[in-house]
Amino acid sequence: MKCPNCGGTMLGDGFRTPIHCEFAYCPIDAEPDGKAFYCGLDKEVVESLHNWLGSSGRRFFRTLAKLYKGDVIPVLKLNYARKHVPAHSVHLREGMQIRNYLRSLPNTKGWSFDQFENDYHLYIKAAMKEK
């Protein structure tokens, strides 16, 4: 089953776990047989980003996801144990290019700064899937 918003995979069985999009927030205490949880991703933005990344860009982010256990935005943990420097996400040059591209799309004109910063990795994950 596919998500109507982004085309992503719908997870859950409706008996033990709620049915939800792989990019949606699903509360821990949600009733398994309750309503399905859909993401808020815009399908046109996902398709546009998919085309813009091209096969080499999608391959790059799939490699990152493989190296960093499913996450396309690596977390810097240098000196984490020794100096107790907090771990923080590394905003790659590629991430800035993607956020700038997203800002140029007509469907993202009303997005806040926080939406670009917090949601762009979800769009990358959705766009890096092959169709």
Backbone hydrogen bonds in HBPLUS format (Angstrom, degrees):
<---DONOR---> <-ACCEPTOR-->    atom                        ^
c    i                          cat <-CA-CA->   ^        H-A-AA   ^      H-
h    n   atom  resd res      DA  || num        DHA   H-A  angle D-A-AA Bond
n    s   type  num  typ     dist DA aas  dist angle  dist       angle   num
A0010-MET N   A0001-MET O   3.03 MM   9  5.56 157.6  2.09 153.2 148.2     1
A0003-CYS N   A0008-GLY O   2.73 MM   5  5.19 154.6  1.79 149.6 156.7     2
A0007-GLY N   A0003-CYS O   2.94 MM   4  4.76 140.7  2.09 127.8 137.8     3
A0022-GLU N   A0009-THR O   2.99 MM  13  5.84 140.1  2.16 161.0 171.2     4
A0011-LEU N   A0020-HIS O   2.60 MM   9  5.25 163.0  1.63 167.0 160.6     5
A0020-HIS N   A0011-LEU O   2.83 MM   9  5.25 154.4  1.90 139.3 146.7     6
A0014-GLY N   A0017-THR O   2.84 MM   3  5.57 151.9  1.92 178.9 170.0     7
A0037-PHE N   A0019-ILE O   2.98 MM  18  6.49 153.2  2.06 142.6 150.0     8
A0021-CYS N   A0037-PHE O   2.85 MM  16  6.29 150.5  1.93 162.1 171.9     9
A0024-ALA N   A0021-CYS O   3.05 MM   3  5.11 167.4  2.07 110.5 114.4    10
A0030-ALA N   A0027-PRO O   3.26 MM   3  5.35 163.0  2.30 110.7 111.1    11
A0034-GLY N   A0031-GLU O   3.01 MM   3  5.05 161.4  2.05 112.2 114.7    12
A0045-VAL N   A0042-ASP O   3.10 MM   3  5.37 120.4  2.47 103.1 117.3    13
A0046-VAL N   A0042-ASP O   3.03 MM   4  6.37 158.3  2.08 154.6 161.3    14
A0047-GLU N   A0043-LYS O   2.96 MM   4  6.19 164.7  1.99 150.8 154.3    15
A0048-SER N   A0044-GLU O   2.92 MM   4  6.04 157.0  1.98 143.5 150.4    16
A0049-LEU N   A0045-VAL O   2.90 MM   4  6.04 162.1  1.93 149.9 154.6    17
A0050-HIS N   A0046-VAL O   2.86 MM   4  6.03 151.5  1.94 146.0 154.8    18
A0051-ASN N   A0047-GLU O   3.04 MM   4  6.29 159.2  2.08 147.9 151.8    19
A0052-TRP N   A0048-SER O   2.92 MM   4  6.12 156.6  1.97 146.4 153.8    20
A0053-LEU N   A0049-LEU O   2.88 MM   4  5.96 160.3  1.92 152.6 156.1    21
A0054-GLY N   A0050-HIS O   3.37 MM   4  6.51 152.2  2.46 139.0 145.6    22
A0057-GLY N   A0053-LEU O   3.25 MM   4  4.63 134.1  2.47 136.4 134.4    23
A0058-ARG N   A0054-GLY O   3.07 MM   4  6.27 163.4  2.10 153.2 157.9    24
A0059-ARG N   A0055-SER O   2.96 MM   4  6.06 152.5  2.04 141.3 149.3    25
A0060-PHE N   A0056-SER O   2.95 MM   4  6.16 151.6  2.03 143.2 150.4    26
A0061-PHE N   A0057-GLY O   3.15 MM   4  6.46 162.4  2.18 151.0 153.6    27
A0062-ARG N   A0058-ARG O   2.93 MM   4  6.13 149.3  2.03 145.7 155.0    28
A0063-THR N   A0059-ARG O   2.95 MM   4  6.14 150.7  2.04 146.2 153.6    29
A0064-LEU N   A0060-PHE O   3.04 MM   4  6.43 154.8  2.11 145.1 151.9    30
A0065-ALA N   A0061-PHE O   2.91 MM   4  6.09 159.2  1.95 144.1 149.9    31
A0066-LYS N   A0062-ARG O   2.96 MM   4  6.18 145.7  2.08 141.1 150.3    32
A0067-LEU N   A0063-THR O   2.92 MM   4  6.18 160.4  1.96 152.7 157.8    33
A0068-TYR N   A0064-LEU O   2.83 MM   4  5.92 156.8  1.88 155.7 161.7    34
A0070-GLY N   A0065-ALA O   2.56 MM   5  4.26 164.2  1.58 153.5 147.5    35
A0071-ASP N   A0068-TYR O   3.30 MM   3  5.54 167.8  2.31 112.2 115.6    36
A0090-VAL N   A0074-PRO O   2.94 MM  16  5.82 169.7  1.95 162.9 161.5    37
A0076-LEU N   A0088-HIS O   2.79 MM  12  5.51 157.7  1.84 158.9 155.0    38
A0088-HIS N   A0076-LEU O   3.36 MM  12  5.51 152.8  2.44 139.6 145.2    39
A0080-TYR N   A0077-LYS O   3.17 MM   3  5.05 152.6  2.25 124.7 119.7    40
A0083-LYS N   A0079-ASN O   3.05 MM   4  5.29 149.0  2.15 123.3 133.0    41
A0095-GLY N   A0092-LEU O   2.93 MM   3  4.94 121.9  2.28  94.4 109.7    42
A0096-MET N   A0092-LEU O   3.15 MM   4  6.62 149.6  2.25 149.5 156.6    43
A0097-GLN N   A0093-ARG O   3.03 MM   4  6.38 157.5  2.09 149.3 155.7    44
A0098-ILE N   A0094-GLU O   2.95 MM   4  6.20 152.8  2.03 145.0 152.3    45
A0099-ARG N   A0095-GLY O   2.91 MM   4  6.17 161.3  1.94 148.6 153.6    46
A0100-ASN N   A0096-MET O   2.88 MM   4  6.08 158.3  1.92 149.8 155.7    47
A0101-TYR N   A0097-GLN O   2.92 MM   4  6.15 152.3  1.99 142.8 150.7    48
A0102-LEU N   A0098-ILE O   2.83 MM   4  6.10 162.5  1.86 154.5 159.2    49
A0103-ARG N   A0099-ARG O   2.95 MM   4  6.18 149.4  2.05 143.8 152.0    50
A0104-SER N   A0101-TYR O   2.97 MM   3  5.22 137.7  2.16 102.9 115.2    51
A0105-LEU N   A0102-LEU O   3.18 MM   3  5.46 157.2  2.24 108.2 114.9    52
A0108-THR N   A0105-LEU O   3.25 MM   3  5.66 159.1  2.30 110.7 116.9    53
A0109-LYS N   A0106-PRO O   3.47 MM   3  5.56 170.0  2.49 110.0 110.2    54
A0111-TRP N   A0108-THR O   3.11 MM   3  5.34 166.3  2.13 114.4 118.3    55
A0115-GLN N   A0112-SER O   3.14 MM   3  5.24 121.9  2.49  96.7 110.7    56
A0116-PHE N   A0112-SER O   3.28 MM   4  6.70 158.2  2.33 152.2 156.6    57
A0117-GLU N   A0113-PHE O   3.04 MM   4  6.32 165.4  2.06 153.6 157.7    58
A0118-ASN N   A0114-ASP O   2.78 MM   4  5.75 160.7  1.82 152.0 157.2    59
A0119-ASP N   A0115-GLN O   2.91 MM   4  5.44 150.4  2.00 139.5 145.9    60
A0122-LEU N   A0119-ASP O   2.98 MM   3  5.35 130.8  2.23 108.1 121.2    61
A0123-TYR N   A0119-ASP O   3.26 MM   4  6.69 152.1  2.34 151.8 159.7    62
A0124-ILE N   A0120-TYR O   2.98 MM   4  6.31 147.8  2.08 144.9 154.3    63
A0125-LYS N   A0121-HIS O   2.97 MM   4  6.18 163.2  2.00 145.2 149.0    64
A0126-ALA N   A0122-LEU O   2.99 MM   4  6.23 156.7  2.04 144.3 150.7    65
A0127-ALA N   A0123-TYR O   2.83 MM   4  5.92 153.8  1.90 144.1 151.8    66
A0128-MET N   A0124-ILE O   2.87 MM   4  5.91 139.4  2.03 152.5 161.3    67
